[in-house]
Amino acid sequence: MRSRYLASISLAVMASGFVATLFLPKSIFVSLLQGGFEAGLVGGIADWFAVTALFRHPLGIPIPHTSLLLKNRNRIIQSLISAMENEFLNKESIENKLRKLNVLRYASSLLTKLLSRRSVRKSILNLLIQLAQRMPLDKAAPYIQSGIAAYIQKMDMRAAADTVLAKIMNDRYDEKSFDYVLDEGANWAAKPDTGIMLGKLASEKLNEVKVGGFMGFAVQAFAGFMNEEKMGTMLQNLLLSGIRELKNEDNPYREKIIREVRVRLFELAGDETRLDGLKAWALNQLQGEGTESFIQERIEDLRGSIIHKLEEEQGNGGRAVFTVYRSIVRYVNKQPEWIAAWESRLLSGIIGFVESNHYRIGQLVKENLDQMDDASLVRMLEDKLGNDLQWIRVNGALCGFVVGIVLSLFQL
């Protein structure tokens, strides 16, 4: 420490000056210097003793009321803990500071800055990929299977059927299903192979018809006039024309078919025997030997799809991560009451945590200080306070020198 060397030099200067004046011819000026150096030497030694007595015994001699810091170590630690707990870091000041914070806004701003970095987004996606790869989904299949079975077992099939039926009617799924069947039938009827098949089938059935008289003659004449290709084309056109008419919402046959379908659905929804049979069949299928492996395969397929999407997004720089975050923030910003409620909950939780753990501040200080031995504690205090204390020695020597000169003047 430079101040320590300066203090020692000031004391050495005072001692050297005092000794030098002893050998100089006596005069008023020498007497003044001698008085100044003498007082400076006394002041420097006194202040050296005082400063040293704070940390250790001067010259290793156990003089009473020296090594004050070590003798009062526990009292000093307790005073330091009390000052930190009750003055510097008291509960009220911490609570007042926390209440001024907007936790959610600060967290949102911090997340926005982080997610704007490409490396952070890719790191998040990489973490999600690792989680998806390491997740023990093979153990989930039995739980999913038993959970579905328990749900079906408790299910009220009559209520479920009514709910499904109401959904079908409200969203017109019966008509959509009927149109889907018609579209698939039209696609099938429009194929060239379908015409050939229909013509061949019609020709075979005409040949099997056994009708006598004039009717038989007419059938045979028709069969002879129409070959397989013509009959196939004719039947194909008839099917396509009928399908087109059935797709017309004003067609009476369409209304009749859909009405009949709805009647059957209502009958099925009210048939408890069939519903119980359907429930038993579902449970039997679910508890079969291959169901668990089927669920496991579907889970693995889902895992693979998720990992593929995450890897694809990682290659794109993770823009979807920021997009999802931005959508969440925009949605949350439209809910000011929700934000205020959560802000209050977070602050209450943080303040409660601080209040319940405030005593740990003192414990932490005490534990850290207790881990230090006397030499380490003294060294730390000297490093923090030594410079200023050494200047006390320098000032003591200089002040003593000036006072000594003044006193020598009064003496003269």
RAUR-V223055 format. One record per residue. N is the residue number from 1. RES is the residue in one small letter. PSI is psi in whole degrees, 0 to 359 (999 if undefined). NEAR is the number of other C-alpha atoms within 8 Angstrom. D_FIRST is the distance of its C-alpha to the first C-alpha in Angstrom with 2 decimals. Layout:
BEGIN
n:res:psi:near:d_first
N:RES:PSI:NEAR:D_FIRST
N:RES:PSI:NEAR:D_FIRST
END
This chain:
BEGIN
n:res:psi:near:d_first
1:m:126:5:0.00
2:r:323:6:3.79
3:s:327:10:5.52
4:r:316:11:5.35
5:y:320:8:6.63
6:l:321:9:8.81
7:a:317:12:10.10
8:s:321:8:11.00
9:i:319:8:12.58
10:s:321:12:14.49
11:l:319:14:15.80
12:a:323:8:16.81
13:v:315:8:18.53
14:m:317:14:20.44
15:a:316:11:21.52
16:s:318:8:22.59
17:g:320:11:24.42
18:f:316:13:26.19
19:v:320:8:27.35
20:a:323:8:28.49
21:t:342:11:30.59
22:l:333:7:32.45
23:f:1:6:34.03
24:l:154:7:34.87
25:p:142:5:38.41
26:k:132:6:38.82
27:s:171:6:39.06
28:i:316:6:38.28
29:f:317:6:35.31
30:v:323:11:33.88
31:s:318:11:34.53
32:l:314:12:32.62
33:l:317:12:29.61
34:q:317:12:29.88
35:g:321:13:30.05
36:g:311:16:27.05
37:f:323:15:24.84
38:e:313:13:26.26
39:a:322:13:25.55
40:g:321:18:22.02
41:l:318:15:21.42
42:v:315:10:22.99
43:g:320:13:21.10
44:g:318:15:17.67
45:i:319:10:18.78
46:a:315:8:20.29
47:d:326:11:17.32
48:w:317:9:15.11
49:f:317:9:17.98
50:a:315:8:18.24
51:v:317:12:14.69
52:t:324:11:14.76
53:a:339:13:18.29
54:l:322:10:17.36
55:f:326:12:15.79
56:r:178:12:17.54
57:h:126:12:20.00
58:p:129:11:18.73
59:l:20:4:19.40
60:g:7:6:21.04
61:i:124:6:23.97
62:p:67:7:25.49
63:i:139:7:25.89
64:p:147:4:27.63
65:h:34:6:25.81
66:t:173:12:22.39
67:s:51:12:20.44
68:l:322:11:21.72
69:l:318:11:20.21
70:l:323:10:21.74
71:k:328:6:24.96
72:n:29:8:25.37
73:r:309:8:24.16
74:n:319:6:27.56
75:r:322:7:28.06
76:i:318:9:24.74
77:i:315:10:25.63
78:q:323:8:29.10
79:s:320:8:27.94
80:l:317:8:25.71
81:i:316:12:28.71
82:s:320:10:31.05
83:a:319:9:29.02
84:m:319:12:28.91
85:e:324:14:32.59
86:n:346:9:34.01
87:e:301:8:31.94
88:f:314:7:29.75
89:l:49:9:31.96
90:n:163:10:35.21
91:k:320:11:38.49
92:e:317:6:39.92
93:s:320:8:37.15
94:i:317:9:37.18
95:e:316:9:40.98
96:n:322:8:41.15
97:k:318:8:38.79
98:l:323:9:40.86
99:r:340:8:44.12
100:k:349:6:43.07
101:l:142:7:42.69
102:n:91:8:45.70
103:v:311:9:45.12
104:l:318:8:48.13
105:r:319:7:47.62
106:y:317:9:43.97
107:a:320:8:44.97
108:s:317:9:47.84
109:s:318:8:45.68
110:l:316:8:43.18
111:l:322:8:46.09
112:t:316:8:47.70
113:k:319:8:44.65
114:l:314:8:44.36
115:l:347:11:48.10
116:s:348:9:48.30
117:r:131:8:46.52
118:r:320:9:48.94
119:s:323:6:46.56
120:v:317:10:46.14
121:r:318:16:49.93
122:k:325:11:50.58
123:s:320:8:48.06
124:i:315:8:49.87
125:l:322:13:53.21
126:n:321:10:51.95
127:l:319:8:50.83
128:l:322:9:54.28
129:i:315:11:56.01
130:q:321:8:54.16
131:l:318:8:55.02
132:a:323:10:58.65
133:q:324:8:58.83
134:r:352:6:57.33
135:m:126:6:59.13
136:p:70:6:61.60
137:l:341:9:64.66
138:d:337:6:66.99
139:k:352:7:66.57
140:a:335:8:67.45
141:a:312:13:71.10
142:p:322:8:72.50
143:y:320:8:70.80
144:i:317:8:72.13
145:q:312:13:75.57
146:s:326:8:75.70
147:g:317:8:74.35
148:i:318:8:77.04
149:a:317:11:79.69
150:a:323:8:78.66
151:y:316:8:78.73
152:i:322:9:82.20
153:q:321:8:83.42
154:k:351:6:82.51
155:m:138:7:83.70
156:d:102:6:86.71
157:m:326:9:88.72
158:r:313:10:91.07
159:a:320:7:88.30
160:a:319:9:86.49
161:a:320:9:89.75
162:d:319:9:90.37
163:t:314:8:86.87
164:v:318:8:87.28
165:l:318:11:90.76
166:a:321:8:89.63
167:k:319:8:86.89
168:i:316:10:89.47
169:m:317:9:91.86
170:n:319:7:89.33
171:d:3:6:87.78
172:r:41:8:91.20
173:y:335:9:90.02
174:d:317:11:93.62
175:e:321:8:94.80
176:k:320:8:91.82
177:s:319:8:92.57
178:f:317:9:96.25
179:d:323:9:95.40
180:y:317:8:93.13
181:v:318:8:96.01
182:l:318:11:98.36
183:d:316:8:95.97
184:e:322:8:95.63
185:g:321:9:99.40
186:a:318:11:99.98
187:n:320:8:97.68
188:w:317:8:99.56
189:a:332:11:102.99
190:a:352:10:102.17
191:k:141:8:101.58
192:p:323:6:104.43
193:d:329:6:104.43
194:t:318:12:105.05
195:g:318:15:108.19
196:i:316:12:109.49
197:m:316:9:108.84
198:l:319:12:110.53
199:g:318:16:113.53
200:k:316:11:114.00
201:l:317:8:113.68
202:a:321:11:116.17
203:s:318:12:118.64
204:e:318:8:118.55
205:k:326:8:119.10
206:l:323:9:122.00
207:n:336:7:123.67
208:e:347:6:123.38
209:v:130:6:125.11
210:k:94:5:128.74
211:v:132:7:130.71
212:g:176:7:134.47
213:g:208:6:136.81
214:f:324:6:135.88
215:m:319:8:132.26
216:g:321:10:131.90
217:f:319:9:133.39
218:a:320:8:130.89
219:v:316:10:127.94
220:q:321:8:129.08
221:a:318:8:129.68
222:f:318:8:126.17
223:a:325:11:124.67
224:g:330:7:126.61
225:f:323:6:125.60
226:m:116:9:121.85
227:n:181:10:119.99
228:e:321:11:116.59
229:e:316:11:114.66
230:k:317:9:116.47
231:m:323:13:116.15
232:g:317:16:112.43
233:t:319:11:111.85
234:m:313:8:113.91
235:l:324:11:112.08
236:q:315:13:108.73
237:n:322:8:109.59
238:l:316:8:110.85
239:l:313:10:107.58
240:l:321:11:105.44
241:s:317:8:107.67
242:g:321:8:107.53
243:i:319:11:103.73
244:r:320:8:103.44
245:e:323:8:105.69
246:l:337:11:103.74
247:k:346:10:100.52
248:n:124:8:102.16
249:e:339:7:101.02
250:d:0:6:104.50
251:n:128:10:106.29
252:p:325:6:108.21
253:y:323:7:107.82
254:r:312:12:104.04
255:e:322:10:104.03
256:k:318:8:106.29
257:i:313:8:104.12
258:i:321:11:100.89
259:r:320:8:102.63
260:e:321:8:103.85
261:v:317:9:100.33
262:r:321:9:98.98
263:v:316:8:101.75
264:r:322:8:100.86
265:l:318:9:97.18
266:f:322:9:98.05
267:e:319:8:100.33
268:l:319:9:97.57
269:a:334:12:95.07
270:g:358:7:97.60
271:d:97:8:98.65
272:e:329:8:96.60
273:t:314:6:98.16
274:r:321:8:96.94
275:l:317:12:93.50
276:d:322:9:93.15
277:g:320:8:94.32
278:l:320:8:91.75
279:k:316:11:89.04
280:a:320:8:90.18
281:w:317:8:90.30
282:a:317:8:86.75
283:l:320:11:85.45
284:n:317:8:87.39
285:q:323:8:86.01
286:l:327:9:82.46
287:q:8:9:82.65
288:g:168:8:84.14
289:e:324:6:82.63
290:g:355:6:81.65
291:t:317:11:80.03
292:e:315:11:76.64
293:s:325:9:76.45
294:f:315:8:77.59
295:i:319:10:74.84
296:q:319:11:72.31
297:e:319:8:73.51
298:r:322:8:73.25
299:i:316:10:69.71
300:e:322:9:68.72
301:d:318:8:70.45
302:l:319:8:68.48
303:r:314:10:65.21
304:g:319:8:66.11
305:s:318:8:67.00
306:i:314:9:63.73
307:i:319:11:61.64
308:h:316:8:63.71
309:k:318:8:63.16
310:l:317:11:59.41
311:e:321:11:59.16
312:e:318:8:61.31
313:e:326:12:59.17
314:q:322:12:55.99
315:g:334:7:57.54
316:n:5:7:58.14
317:g:5:9:54.48
318:g:32:13:54.87
319:r:330:9:56.31
320:a:329:7:58.33
321:v:313:9:55.19
322:f:325:11:54.22
323:t:315:8:57.89
324:v:316:8:58.15
325:y:317:8:54.92
326:r:321:8:56.16
327:s:319:8:59.50
328:i:316:8:57.90
329:v:318:9:55.74
330:r:320:8:58.81
331:y:318:8:60.82
332:v:322:10:58.17
333:n:339:8:57.77
334:k:1:6:61.48
335:q:70:8:60.94
336:p:325:8:58.94
337:e:320:6:60.06
338:w:317:8:58.92
339:i:314:11:55.50
340:a:320:8:55.14
341:a:314:8:56.20
342:w:325:8:53.75
343:e:316:11:50.93
344:s:318:8:51.70
345:r:317:8:51.88
346:l:314:9:48.56
347:l:318:11:46.79
348:s:319:8:48.50
349:g:317:8:47.49
350:i:315:8:43.82
351:i:319:10:43.70
352:g:320:8:45.51
353:f:317:8:43.09
354:v:317:9:40.10
355:e:320:8:41.88
356:s:342:7:42.82
357:n:13:8:39.39
358:h:325:10:37.20
359:y:341:8:36.52
360:r:339:7:34.90
361:i:311:11:31.81
362:g:320:12:31.11
363:q:319:8:32.13
364:l:316:8:29.76
365:v:314:9:26.77
366:k:318:10:27.94
367:e:318:8:28.60
368:n:320:8:25.17
369:l:323:9:23.50
370:d:334:7:26.08
371:q:345:6:25.28
372:m:134:9:21.76
373:d:177:7:21.71
374:d:318:7:20.03
375:a:319:7:17.08
376:s:320:8:16.53
377:l:315:10:17.05
378:v:318:11:14.60
379:r:320:8:11.88
380:m:316:8:12.97
381:l:321:9:13.08
382:e:323:9:9.64
383:d:323:8:8.46
384:k:323:7:11.10
385:l:349:8:11.15
386:g:319:10:8.15
387:n:312:13:7.15
388:d:323:8:10.86
389:l:324:9:11.42
390:q:329:12:9.23
391:w:337:11:11.32
392:i:320:10:14.24
393:r:315:15:13.69
394:v:312:13:13.62
395:n:326:8:16.62
396:g:318:12:18.27
397:a:315:17:18.31
398:l:316:10:19.63
399:c:320:10:22.02
400:g:321:16:23.25
401:f:314:16:23.90
402:v:315:10:26.00
403:v:322:10:27.75
404:g:318:15:28.50
405:i:317:12:30.21
406:v:315:9:32.17
407:l:324:9:33.26
408:s:322:12:34.29
409:l:315:8:36.41
410:f:322:6:38.10
411:q:319:5:38.63
412:l:999:4:40.32
END
